[in-house]
Amino acid sequence: MKESSSSEESSDMDDLDETSDGSDQDVAVKLLKKAKDKTTEVLEGDEELPASGVLSLPFMVRGMKRRKDAADEEAELALEEY
């Protein structure tokens, strides 16, 4: 996943360079829209939980689920706010 994120970051920088001709407000609006789109994409994605090891223990699964739910809720609030 690291490899794809680095390529996404470089394409984001290319997009910003292309939009540098516009006003600062246009750039900010486009950046905010991209952030919203990526946040929505992450919220819709579903990560697989490990089937073995320490992270597969019931209390770890509950803790990870609780953290993910809290992060999802915070992201939803951020999307609504902006």
Buried (B, 14 or more C-beta within 10 A) or exposed (E): EEEEEEEEEEEBEEBEEEBEEEEEEEBEEBBEEEBBEEBEEEBEEEEEEEEEEEEEEEEBEEEBEEEBEEEEEEBEEEEEEE
